[in-house]
Amino acid sequence: MKNEAEQYYCREINHDRLYPNLDTLVNEELVEKGQLDRRTNYYTITNRGMDHIRERRKWDQQYIDV
């Protein structure tokens, strides 16, 4: 996720900024957090998270000519 965010924003994303934002998404039940090992977590989008993405796309389409 960090690499993709850095590519999207064309700059480095530091850990102090990334992980609090991920924790917020977990707390809002938009993503689930799991543990691969003692040092590595993984994140999976939830159905609620997908619903939010669909709603945002629908909203965007009102204002963007496709």
CHARMM internal coordinates of N, CA and C (Angstrom, degrees):
IC EDIT
DIST 1 N 1 CA 1.4444
DIST 1 CA 1 C 1.5233
ANGL 1 N 1 CA 1 C 110.69
DIST 1 C 2 N 1.3160
ANGL 1 CA 1 C 2 N 115.00
DIHE 1 N 1 CA 1 C 2 N -41.71
DIST 2 N 2 CA 1.4560
ANGL 1 C 2 N 2 CA 118.90
DIHE 1 CA 1 C 2 N 2 CA -179.17
DIST 2 CA 2 C 1.5237
ANGL 2 N 2 CA 2 C 110.60
DIHE 1 C 2 N 2 CA 2 C -59.81
DIST 2 C 3 N 1.3309
ANGL 2 CA 2 C 3 N 117.52
DIHE 2 N 2 CA 2 C 3 N -45.72
DIST 3 N 3 CA 1.4660
ANGL 2 C 3 N 3 CA 120.82
DIHE 2 CA 2 C 3 N 3 CA -179.89
DIST 3 CA 3 C 1.5232
ANGL 3 N 3 CA 3 C 111.57
DIHE 2 C 3 N 3 CA 3 C -61.44
DIST 3 C 4 N 1.3196
ANGL 3 CA 3 C 4 N 117.38
DIHE 3 N 3 CA 3 C 4 N -43.06
DIST 4 N 4 CA 1.4615
ANGL 3 C 4 N 4 CA 120.45
DIHE 3 CA 3 C 4 N 4 CA 179.90
DIST 4 CA 4 C 1.5197
ANGL 4 N 4 CA 4 C 111.27
DIHE 3 C 4 N 4 CA 4 C -65.39
DIST 4 C 5 N 1.3300
ANGL 4 CA 4 C 5 N 117.33
DIHE 4 N 4 CA 4 C 5 N -40.46
DIST 5 N 5 CA 1.4673
ANGL 4 C 5 N 5 CA 120.52
DIHE 4 CA 4 C 5 N 5 CA 178.18
DIST 5 CA 5 C 1.5269
ANGL 5 N 5 CA 5 C 110.32
DIHE 4 C 5 N 5 CA 5 C -63.98
DIST 5 C 6 N 1.3216
ANGL 5 CA 5 C 6 N 116.67
DIHE 5 N 5 CA 5 C 6 N -40.31
DIST 6 N 6 CA 1.4588
ANGL 5 C 6 N 6 CA 120.08
DIHE 5 CA 5 C 6 N 6 CA 179.12
DIST 6 CA 6 C 1.5262
ANGL 6 N 6 CA 6 C 111.16
DIHE 5 C 6 N 6 CA 6 C -65.12
DIST 6 C 7 N 1.3227
ANGL 6 CA 6 C 7 N 117.11
DIHE 6 N 6 CA 6 C 7 N -39.43
DIST 7 N 7 CA 1.4618
ANGL 6 C 7 N 7 CA 119.49
DIHE 6 CA 6 C 7 N 7 CA 177.22
DIST 7 CA 7 C 1.5181
ANGL 7 N 7 CA 7 C 111.09
DIHE 6 C 7 N 7 CA 7 C -66.36
DIST 7 C 8 N 1.3229
ANGL 7 CA 7 C 8 N 116.83
DIHE 7 N 7 CA 7 C 8 N -41.79
DIST 8 N 8 CA 1.4586
ANGL 7 C 8 N 8 CA 120.75
DIHE 7 CA 7 C 8 N 8 CA -178.60
DIST 8 CA 8 C 1.5260
ANGL 8 N 8 CA 8 C 111.13
DIHE 7 C 8 N 8 CA 8 C -63.53
DIST 8 C 9 N 1.3426
ANGL 8 CA 8 C 9 N 116.65
DIHE 8 N 8 CA 8 C 9 N -45.75
DIST 9 N 9 CA 1.4565
ANGL 8 C 9 N 9 CA 121.01
DIHE 8 CA 8 C 9 N 9 CA -176.18
DIST 9 CA 9 C 1.5309
ANGL 9 N 9 CA 9 C 113.12
DIHE 8 C 9 N 9 CA 9 C -90.10
DIST 9 C 10 N 1.3504
ANGL 9 CA 9 C 10 N 117.35
DIHE 9 N 9 CA 9 C 10 N -4.14
DIST 10 N 10 CA 1.4651
ANGL 9 C 10 N 10 CA 122.58
DIHE 9 CA 9 C 10 N 10 CA 179.34
DIST 10 CA 10 C 1.5280
ANGL 10 N 10 CA 10 C 112.32
DIHE 9 C 10 N 10 CA 10 C 56.38
DIST 10 C 11 N 1.3170
ANGL 10 CA 10 C 11 N 115.61
DIHE 10 N 10 CA 10 C 11 N 37.85
DIST 11 N 11 CA 1.4655
ANGL 10 C 11 N 11 CA 120.65
DIHE 10 CA 10 C 11 N 11 CA 175.07
DIST 11 CA 11 C 1.5232
ANGL 11 N 11 CA 11 C 109.30
DIHE 10 C 11 N 11 CA 11 C -162.26
DIST 11 C 12 N 1.3190
ANGL 11 CA 11 C 12 N 114.46
DIHE 11 N 11 CA 11 C 12 N 164.18
DIST 12 N 12 CA 1.4537
ANGL 11 C 12 N 12 CA 120.15
DIHE 11 CA 11 C 12 N 12 CA -178.09
DIST 12 CA 12 C 1.5275
ANGL 12 N 12 CA 12 C 110.57
DIHE 11 C 12 N 12 CA 12 C -73.62
DIST 12 C 13 N 1.3137
ANGL 12 CA 12 C 13 N 115.74
DIHE 12 N 12 CA 12 C 13 N 137.05
DIST 13 N 13 CA 1.4678
ANGL 12 C 13 N 13 CA 122.17
DIHE 12 CA 12 C 13 N 13 CA 176.01
DIST 13 CA 13 C 1.5204
ANGL 13 N 13 CA 13 C 106.66
DIHE 12 C 13 N 13 CA 13 C -106.15
DIST 13 C 14 N 1.3332
ANGL 13 CA 13 C 14 N 117.76
DIHE 13 N 13 CA 13 C 14 N 120.00
DIST 14 N 14 CA 1.4573
ANGL 13 C 14 N 14 CA 118.21
DIHE 13 CA 13 C 14 N 14 CA -178.43
DIST 14 CA 14 C 1.5293
ANGL 14 N 14 CA 14 C 111.28
DIHE 13 C 14 N 14 CA 14 C -85.85
DIST 14 C 15 N 1.3052
ANGL 14 CA 14 C 15 N 115.00
DIHE 14 N 14 CA 14 C 15 N 157.97
DIST 15 N 15 CA 1.4628
ANGL 14 C 15 N 15 CA 121.82
DIHE 14 CA 14 C 15 N 15 CA -176.29
DIST 15 CA 15 C 1.5302
ANGL 15 N 15 CA 15 C 111.87
DIHE 14 C 15 N 15 CA 15 C -61.30
DIST 15 C 16 N 1.3361
ANGL 15 CA 15 C 16 N 117.24
DIHE 15 N 15 CA 15 C 16 N -33.53
DIST 16 N 16 CA 1.4665
ANGL 15 C 16 N 16 CA 120.79
DIHE 15 CA 15 C 16 N 16 CA -179.75
DIST 16 CA 16 C 1.5228
ANGL 16 N 16 CA 16 C 112.36
DIHE 15 C 16 N 16 CA 16 C -63.60
DIST 16 C 17 N 1.3011
ANGL 16 CA 16 C 17 N 116.59
DIHE 16 N 16 CA 16 C 17 N -21.76
DIST 17 N 17 CA 1.4605
ANGL 16 C 17 N 17 CA 121.11
DIHE 16 CA 16 C 17 N 17 CA 179.46
DIST 17 CA 17 C 1.5299
ANGL 17 N 17 CA 17 C 111.68
DIHE 16 C 17 N 17 CA 17 C -97.92
DIST 17 C 18 N 1.3265
ANGL 17 CA 17 C 18 N 117.10
DIHE 17 N 17 CA 17 C 18 N -38.39
DIST 18 N 18 CA 1.4539
ANGL 17 C 18 N 18 CA 122.21
DIHE 17 CA 17 C 18 N 18 CA -174.71
DIST 18 CA 18 C 1.5286
ANGL 18 N 18 CA 18 C 112.78
DIHE 17 C 18 N 18 CA 18 C -68.11
DIST 18 C 19 N 1.3137
ANGL 18 CA 18 C 19 N 116.95
DIHE 18 N 18 CA 18 C 19 N -53.05
DIST 19 N 19 CA 1.4590
ANGL 18 C 19 N 19 CA 119.62
DIHE 18 CA 18 C 19 N 19 CA -171.20
DIST 19 CA 19 C 1.5318
ANGL 19 N 19 CA 19 C 114.63
DIHE 18 C 19 N 19 CA 19 C -69.66
DIST 19 C 20 N 1.3110
ANGL 19 CA 19 C 20 N 120.23
DIHE 19 N 19 CA 19 C 20 N -36.37
DIST 20 N 20 CA 1.4726
ANGL 19 C 20 N 20 CA 118.24
DIHE 19 CA 19 C 20 N 20 CA 173.25
DIST 20 CA 20 C 1.5364
ANGL 20 N 20 CA 20 C 112.36
DIHE 19 C 20 N 20 CA 20 C -61.97
DIST 20 C 21 N 1.3374
ANGL 20 CA 20 C 21 N 116.34
DIHE 20 N 20 CA 20 C 21 N -36.23
DIST 21 N 21 CA 1.4666
ANGL 20 C 21 N 21 CA 119.47
DIHE 20 CA 20 C 21 N 21 CA 177.51
DIST 21 CA 21 C 1.5246
ANGL 21 N 21 CA 21 C 110.99
DIHE 20 C 21 N 21 CA 21 C -67.90
DIST 21 C 22 N 1.3287
ANGL 21 CA 21 C 22 N 117.74
DIHE 21 N 21 CA 21 C 22 N -41.19
DIST 22 N 22 CA 1.4650
ANGL 21 C 22 N 22 CA 120.39
DIHE 21 CA 21 C 22 N 22 CA 176.43
DIST 22 CA 22 C 1.5220
ANGL 22 N 22 CA 22 C 110.71
DIHE 21 C 22 N 22 CA 22 C -62.97
DIST 22 C 23 N 1.3407
ANGL 22 CA 22 C 23 N 116.96
DIHE 22 N 22 CA 22 C 23 N -40.86
DIST 23 N 23 CA 1.4686
ANGL 22 C 23 N 23 CA 120.22
DIHE 22 CA 22 C 23 N 23 CA 178.10
DIST 23 CA 23 C 1.5216
ANGL 23 N 23 CA 23 C 111.51
DIHE 22 C 23 N 23 CA 23 C -61.53
DIST 23 C 24 N 1.3208
ANGL 23 CA 23 C 24 N 117.07
DIHE 23 N 23 CA 23 C 24 N -36.80
DIST 24 N 24 CA 1.4627
ANGL 23 C 24 N 24 CA 120.73
DIHE 23 CA 23 C 24 N 24 CA 176.60
DIST 24 CA 24 C 1.5225
ANGL 24 N 24 CA 24 C 110.40
DIHE 23 C 24 N 24 CA 24 C -62.65
DIST 24 C 25 N 1.3314
ANGL 24 CA 24 C 25 N 117.02
DIHE 24 N 24 CA 24 C 25 N -44.13
DIST 25 N 25 CA 1.4648
ANGL 24 C 25 N 25 CA 120.42
DIHE 24 CA 24 C 25 N 25 CA 178.42
DIST 25 CA 25 C 1.5272
ANGL 25 N 25 CA 25 C 111.12
DIHE 24 C 25 N 25 CA 25 C -63.28
DIST 25 C 26 N 1.3216
ANGL 25 CA 25 C 26 N 117.55
DIHE 25 N 25 CA 25 C 26 N -37.12
DIST 26 N 26 CA 1.4671
ANGL 25 C 26 N 26 CA 121.34
DIHE 25 CA 25 C 26 N 26 CA 176.42
DIST 26 CA 26 C 1.5240
ANGL 26 N 26 CA 26 C 109.57
DIHE 25 C 26 N 26 CA 26 C -65.06
DIST 26 C 27 N 1.3201
ANGL 26 CA 26 C 27 N 117.43
DIHE 26 N 26 CA 26 C 27 N -46.32
DIST 27 N 27 CA 1.4708
ANGL 26 C 27 N 27 CA 121.43
DIHE 26 CA 26 C 27 N 27 CA -179.43
DIST 27 CA 27 C 1.5232
ANGL 27 N 27 CA 27 C 111.83
DIHE 26 C 27 N 27 CA 27 C -62.17
DIST 27 C 28 N 1.3201
ANGL 27 CA 27 C 28 N 117.14
DIHE 27 N 27 CA 27 C 28 N -31.71
DIST 28 N 28 CA 1.4698
ANGL 27 C 28 N 28 CA 121.36
DIHE 27 CA 27 C 28 N 28 CA 178.55
DIST 28 CA 28 C 1.5256
ANGL 28 N 28 CA 28 C 112.16
DIHE 27 C 28 N 28 CA 28 C -87.37
DIST 28 C 29 N 1.3375
ANGL 28 CA 28 C 29 N 115.89
DIHE 28 N 28 CA 28 C 29 N 4.94
DIST 29 N 29 CA 1.4599
ANGL 28 C 29 N 29 CA 123.58
DIHE 28 CA 28 C 29 N 29 CA 177.74
DIST 29 CA 29 C 1.5306
ANGL 29 N 29 CA 29 C 112.91
DIHE 28 C 29 N 29 CA 29 C 60.62
DIST 29 C 30 N 1.3246
ANGL 29 CA 29 C 30 N 115.90
DIHE 29 N 29 CA 29 C 30 N 31.52
DIST 30 N 30 CA 1.4558
ANGL 29 C 30 N 30 CA 121.17
DIHE 29 CA 29 C 30 N 30 CA 176.52
DIST 30 CA 30 C 1.5266
ANGL 30 N 30 CA 30 C 110.83
DIHE 29 C 30 N 30 CA 30 C -91.06
DIST 30 C 31 N 1.3300
ANGL 30 CA 30 C 31 N 116.44
DIHE 30 N 30 CA 30 C 31 N -26.50
DIST 31 N 31 CA 1.4652
ANGL 30 C 31 N 31 CA 123.03
DIHE 30 CA 30 C 31 N 31 CA 172.64
DIST 31 CA 31 C 1.5157
ANGL 31 N 31 CA 31 C 108.77
DIHE 30 C 31 N 31 CA 31 C -136.53
DIST 31 C 32 N 1.3215
ANGL 31 CA 31 C 32 N 114.93
DIHE 31 N 31 CA 31 C 32 N 155.99
DIST 32 N 32 CA 1.4653
ANGL 31 C 32 N 32 CA 121.57
DIHE 31 CA 31 C 32 N 32 CA 174.14
DIST 32 CA 32 C 1.5202
ANGL 32 N 32 CA 32 C 108.11
DIHE 31 C 32 N 32 CA 32 C -107.98
DIST 32 C 33 N 1.3088
ANGL 32 CA 32 C 33 N 115.15
DIHE 32 N 32 CA 32 C 33 N 143.52
DIST 33 N 33 CA 1.4551
ANGL 32 C 33 N 33 CA 121.52
DIHE 32 CA 32 C 33 N 33 CA 179.79
DIST 33 CA 33 C 1.5202
ANGL 33 N 33 CA 33 C 108.52
DIHE 32 C 33 N 33 CA 33 C -109.66
DIST 33 C 34 N 1.3128
ANGL 33 CA 33 C 34 N 116.01
DIHE 33 N 33 CA 33 C 34 N 133.21
DIST 34 N 34 CA 1.4541
ANGL 33 C 34 N 34 CA 121.90
DIHE 33 CA 33 C 34 N 34 CA 176.18
DIST 34 CA 34 C 1.5110
ANGL 34 N 34 CA 34 C 109.83
DIHE 33 C 34 N 34 CA 34 C -130.63
DIST 34 C 35 N 1.3165
ANGL 34 CA 34 C 35 N 116.00
DIHE 34 N 34 CA 34 C 35 N 174.03
DIST 35 N 35 CA 1.4522
ANGL 34 C 35 N 35 CA 120.39
DIHE 34 CA 34 C 35 N 35 CA -177.87
DIST 35 CA 35 C 1.5251
ANGL 35 N 35 CA 35 C 109.83
DIHE 34 C 35 N 35 CA 35 C -121.89
DIST 35 C 36 N 1.3371
ANGL 35 CA 35 C 36 N 116.44
DIHE 35 N 35 CA 35 C 36 N 125.57
DIST 36 N 36 CA 1.4577
ANGL 35 C 36 N 36 CA 121.71
DIHE 35 CA 35 C 36 N 36 CA 176.05
DIST 36 CA 36 C 1.5235
ANGL 36 N 36 CA 36 C 110.60
DIHE 35 C 36 N 36 CA 36 C -83.63
DIST 36 C 37 N 1.3223
ANGL 36 CA 36 C 37 N 115.44
DIHE 36 N 36 CA 36 C 37 N -43.84
DIST 37 N 37 CA 1.4591
ANGL 36 C 37 N 37 CA 122.23
DIHE 36 CA 36 C 37 N 37 CA 175.65
DIST 37 CA 37 C 1.5263
ANGL 37 N 37 CA 37 C 107.49
DIHE 36 C 37 N 37 CA 37 C -153.22
DIST 37 C 38 N 1.3051
ANGL 37 CA 37 C 38 N 117.26
DIHE 37 N 37 CA 37 C 38 N -169.97
DIST 38 N 38 CA 1.4701
ANGL 37 C 38 N 38 CA 119.96
DIHE 37 CA 37 C 38 N 38 CA -174.64
DIST 38 CA 38 C 1.5192
ANGL 38 N 38 CA 38 C 113.53
DIHE 37 C 38 N 38 CA 38 C -63.82
DIST 38 C 39 N 1.3220
ANGL 38 CA 38 C 39 N 117.09
DIHE 38 N 38 CA 38 C 39 N -21.25
DIST 39 N 39 CA 1.4643
ANGL 38 C 39 N 39 CA 120.56
DIHE 38 CA 38 C 39 N 39 CA -176.44
DIST 39 CA 39 C 1.5170
ANGL 39 N 39 CA 39 C 114.35
DIHE 38 C 39 N 39 CA 39 C -115.27
DIST 39 C 40 N 1.3251
ANGL 39 CA 39 C 40 N 118.08
DIHE 39 N 39 CA 39 C 40 N -8.35
DIST 40 N 40 CA 1.4617
ANGL 39 C 40 N 40 CA 120.26
DIHE 39 CA 39 C 40 N 40 CA -171.43
DIST 40 CA 40 C 1.5173
ANGL 40 N 40 CA 40 C 111.59
DIHE 39 C 40 N 40 CA 40 C -124.84
DIST 40 C 41 N 1.3141
ANGL 40 CA 40 C 41 N 115.64
DIHE 40 N 40 CA 40 C 41 N 123.11
DIST 41 N 41 CA 1.4617
ANGL 40 C 41 N 41 CA 122.00
DIHE 40 CA 40 C 41 N 41 CA 174.98
DIST 41 CA 41 C 1.5212
ANGL 41 N 41 CA 41 C 109.75
DIHE 40 C 41 N 41 CA 41 C -102.38
DIST 41 C 42 N 1.3069
ANGL 41 CA 41 C 42 N 115.46
DIHE 41 N 41 CA 41 C 42 N 160.56
DIST 42 N 42 CA 1.4616
ANGL 41 C 42 N 42 CA 120.17
DIHE 41 CA 41 C 42 N 42 CA 170.66
DIST 42 CA 42 C 1.5186
ANGL 42 N 42 CA 42 C 107.82
DIHE 41 C 42 N 42 CA 42 C -130.37
DIST 42 C 43 N 1.3086
ANGL 42 CA 42 C 43 N 115.90
DIHE 42 N 42 CA 42 C 43 N 157.15
DIST 43 N 43 CA 1.4595
ANGL 42 C 43 N 43 CA 122.52
DIHE 42 CA 42 C 43 N 43 CA -178.39
DIST 43 CA 43 C 1.5147
ANGL 43 N 43 CA 43 C 108.68
DIHE 42 C 43 N 43 CA 43 C -128.79
DIST 43 C 44 N 1.3248
ANGL 43 CA 43 C 44 N 116.14
DIHE 43 N 43 CA 43 C 44 N 137.16
DIST 44 N 44 CA 1.4524
ANGL 43 C 44 N 44 CA 122.60
DIHE 43 CA 43 C 44 N 44 CA 179.78
DIST 44 CA 44 C 1.5183
ANGL 44 N 44 CA 44 C 108.61
DIHE 43 C 44 N 44 CA 44 C -129.37
DIST 44 C 45 N 1.3173
ANGL 44 CA 44 C 45 N 116.41
DIHE 44 N 44 CA 44 C 45 N 134.81
DIST 45 N 45 CA 1.4592
ANGL 44 C 45 N 45 CA 119.64
DIHE 44 CA 44 C 45 N 45 CA 179.10
DIST 45 CA 45 C 1.5328
ANGL 45 N 45 CA 45 C 109.30
DIHE 44 C 45 N 45 CA 45 C -71.29
DIST 45 C 46 N 1.3164
ANGL 45 CA 45 C 46 N 116.14
DIHE 45 N 45 CA 45 C 46 N 140.92
DIST 46 N 46 CA 1.4609
ANGL 45 C 46 N 46 CA 121.77
DIHE 45 CA 45 C 46 N 46 CA 179.46
DIST 46 CA 46 C 1.5267
ANGL 46 N 46 CA 46 C 110.06
DIHE 45 C 46 N 46 CA 46 C -92.71
DIST 46 C 47 N 1.3170
ANGL 46 CA 46 C 47 N 116.08
DIHE 46 N 46 CA 46 C 47 N 170.49
DIST 47 N 47 CA 1.4658
ANGL 46 C 47 N 47 CA 120.10
DIHE 46 CA 46 C 47 N 47 CA 174.33
DIST 47 CA 47 C 1.5202
ANGL 47 N 47 CA 47 C 110.49
DIHE 46 C 47 N 47 CA 47 C -59.37
DIST 47 C 48 N 1.3094
ANGL 47 CA 47 C 48 N 116.54
DIHE 47 N 47 CA 47 C 48 N -40.05
DIST 48 N 48 CA 1.4672
ANGL 47 C 48 N 48 CA 120.85
DIHE 47 CA 47 C 48 N 48 CA 177.45
DIST 48 CA 48 C 1.5280
ANGL 48 N 48 CA 48 C 110.51
DIHE 47 C 48 N 48 CA 48 C -61.59
DIST 48 C 49 N 1.3326
ANGL 48 CA 48 C 49 N 116.81
DIHE 48 N 48 CA 48 C 49 N -40.45
DIST 49 N 49 CA 1.4552
ANGL 48 C 49 N 49 CA 121.24
DIHE 48 CA 48 C 49 N 49 CA 177.45
DIST 49 CA 49 C 1.5171
ANGL 49 N 49 CA 49 C 111.49
DIHE 48 C 49 N 49 CA 49 C -63.01
DIST 49 C 50 N 1.3337
ANGL 49 CA 49 C 50 N 116.10
DIHE 49 N 49 CA 49 C 50 N -42.74
DIST 50 N 50 CA 1.4707
ANGL 49 C 50 N 50 CA 119.99
DIHE 49 CA 49 C 50 N 50 CA 177.58
DIST 50 CA 50 C 1.5212
ANGL 50 N 50 CA 50 C 110.86
DIHE 49 C 50 N 50 CA 50 C -64.00
DIST 50 C 51 N 1.3197
ANGL 50 CA 50 C 51 N 117.45
DIHE 50 N 50 CA 50 C 51 N -38.80
DIST 51 N 51 CA 1.4633
ANGL 50 C 51 N 51 CA 120.34
DIHE 50 CA 50 C 51 N 51 CA 177.00
DIST 51 CA 51 C 1.5225
ANGL 51 N 51 CA 51 C 110.89
DIHE 50 C 51 N 51 CA 51 C -60.27
DIST 51 C 52 N 1.3290
ANGL 51 CA 51 C 52 N 116.55
DIHE 51 N 51 CA 51 C 52 N -41.31
DIST 52 N 52 CA 1.4701
ANGL 51 C 52 N 52 CA 120.24
DIHE 51 CA 51 C 52 N 52 CA 178.56
DIST 52 CA 52 C 1.5185
ANGL 52 N 52 CA 52 C 111.07
DIHE 51 C 52 N 52 CA 52 C -63.94
DIST 52 C 53 N 1.3297
ANGL 52 CA 52 C 53 N 116.82
DIHE 52 N 52 CA 52 C 53 N -40.55
DIST 53 N 53 CA 1.4682
ANGL 52 C 53 N 53 CA 120.37
DIHE 52 CA 52 C 53 N 53 CA 178.54
DIST 53 CA 53 C 1.5171
ANGL 53 N 53 CA 53 C 110.03
DIHE 52 C 53 N 53 CA 53 C -64.11
DIST 53 C 54 N 1.3229
ANGL 53 CA 53 C 54 N 117.81
DIHE 53 N 53 CA 53 C 54 N -43.79
DIST 54 N 54 CA 1.4749
ANGL 53 C 54 N 54 CA 120.86
DIHE 53 CA 53 C 54 N 54 CA 179.49
DIST 54 CA 54 C 1.5257
ANGL 54 N 54 CA 54 C 110.93
DIHE 53 C 54 N 54 CA 54 C -61.96
DIST 54 C 55 N 1.3335
ANGL 54 CA 54 C 55 N 116.01
DIHE 54 N 54 CA 54 C 55 N -43.20
DIST 55 N 55 CA 1.4661
ANGL 54 C 55 N 55 CA 119.72
DIHE 54 CA 54 C 55 N 55 CA 179.01
DIST 55 CA 55 C 1.5193
ANGL 55 N 55 CA 55 C 111.30
DIHE 54 C 55 N 55 CA 55 C -63.15
DIST 55 C 56 N 1.3297
ANGL 55 CA 55 C 56 N 116.95
DIHE 55 N 55 CA 55 C 56 N -40.53
DIST 56 N 56 CA 1.4650
ANGL 55 C 56 N 56 CA 120.54
DIHE 55 CA 55 C 56 N 56 CA 179.11
DIST 56 CA 56 C 1.5213
ANGL 56 N 56 CA 56 C 110.34
DIHE 55 C 56 N 56 CA 56 C -65.03
DIST 56 C 57 N 1.3230
ANGL 56 CA 56 C 57 N 117.90
DIHE 56 N 56 CA 56 C 57 N -42.95
DIST 57 N 57 CA 1.4685
ANGL 56 C 57 N 57 CA 121.14
DIHE 56 CA 56 C 57 N 57 CA 177.87
DIST 57 CA 57 C 1.5223
ANGL 57 N 57 CA 57 C 110.70
DIHE 56 C 57 N 57 CA 57 C -61.61
DIST 57 C 58 N 1.3085
ANGL 57 CA 57 C 58 N 116.03
DIHE 57 N 57 CA 57 C 58 N -42.07
DIST 58 N 58 CA 1.4666
ANGL 57 C 58 N 58 CA 120.81
DIHE 57 CA 57 C 58 N 58 CA 178.29
DIST 58 CA 58 C 1.5339
ANGL 58 N 58 CA 58 C 110.04
DIHE 57 C 58 N 58 CA 58 C -61.24
DIST 58 C 59 N 1.3066
ANGL 58 CA 58 C 59 N 116.65
DIHE 58 N 58 CA 58 C 59 N -43.67
DIST 59 N 59 CA 1.4597
ANGL 58 C 59 N 59 CA 121.66
DIHE 58 CA 58 C 59 N 59 CA 179.11
DIST 59 CA 59 C 1.5234
ANGL 59 N 59 CA 59 C 109.72
DIHE 58 C 59 N 59 CA 59 C -63.40
DIST 59 C 60 N 1.3554
ANGL 59 CA 59 C 60 N 116.09
DIHE 59 N 59 CA 59 C 60 N -45.92
DIST 60 N 60 CA 1.4633
ANGL 59 C 60 N 60 CA 120.21
DIHE 59 CA 59 C 60 N 60 CA 179.70
DIST 60 CA 60 C 1.5172
ANGL 60 N 60 CA 60 C 112.14
DIHE 59 C 60 N 60 CA 60 C -57.84
DIST 60 C 61 N 1.3256
ANGL 60 CA 60 C 61 N 116.78
DIHE 60 N 60 CA 60 C 61 N -41.30
DIST 61 N 61 CA 1.4579
ANGL 60 C 61 N 61 CA 121.51
DIHE 60 CA 60 C 61 N 61 CA -176.17
DIST 61 CA 61 C 1.5271
ANGL 61 N 61 CA 61 C 112.70
DIHE 60 C 61 N 61 CA 61 C -61.23
DIST 61 C 62 N 1.3161
ANGL 61 CA 61 C 62 N 117.23
DIHE 61 N 61 CA 61 C 62 N -22.98
DIST 62 N 62 CA 1.4642
ANGL 61 C 62 N 62 CA 120.26
DIHE 61 CA 61 C 62 N 62 CA 177.52
DIST 62 CA 62 C 1.5354
ANGL 62 N 62 CA 62 C 111.31
DIHE 61 C 62 N 62 CA 62 C -65.58
DIST 62 C 63 N 1.3270
ANGL 62 CA 62 C 63 N 116.35
DIHE 62 N 62 CA 62 C 63 N -26.26
DIST 63 N 63 CA 1.4540
ANGL 62 C 63 N 63 CA 121.13
DIHE 62 CA 62 C 63 N 63 CA -170.52
DIST 63 CA 63 C 1.5301
ANGL 63 N 63 CA 63 C 113.79
DIHE 62 C 63 N 63 CA 63 C -114.88
DIST 63 C 64 N 1.3242
ANGL 63 CA 63 C 64 N 116.15
DIHE 63 N 63 CA 63 C 64 N -4.13
DIST 64 N 64 CA 1.4645
ANGL 63 C 64 N 64 CA 119.54
DIHE 63 CA 63 C 64 N 64 CA -176.71
DIST 64 CA 64 C 1.5150
ANGL 64 N 64 CA 64 C 109.05
DIHE 63 C 64 N 64 CA 64 C -119.29
DIST 64 C 65 N 1.3164
ANGL 64 CA 64 C 65 N 116.33
DIHE 64 N 64 CA 64 C 65 N 129.75
DIST 65 N 65 CA 1.4699
ANGL 64 C 65 N 65 CA 120.70
DIHE 64 CA 64 C 65 N 65 CA 173.35
DIST 65 CA 65 C 1.5256
ANGL 65 N 65 CA 65 C 108.02
DIHE 64 C 65 N 65 CA 65 C -78.34
DIST 65 C 66 N 1.3071
ANGL 65 CA 65 C 66 N 115.90
DIHE 65 N 65 CA 65 C 66 N 126.33
DIST 66 N 66 CA 1.4581
ANGL 65 C 66 N 66 CA 120.46
DIHE 65 CA 65 C 66 N 66 CA -179.96
DIST 66 CA 66 C 1.5034
ANGL 66 N 66 CA 66 C 109.87
DIHE 65 C 66 N 66 CA 66 C -110.53
END
COOR INIT
IC SEED 1 N 1 CA 1 C
IC BUILD
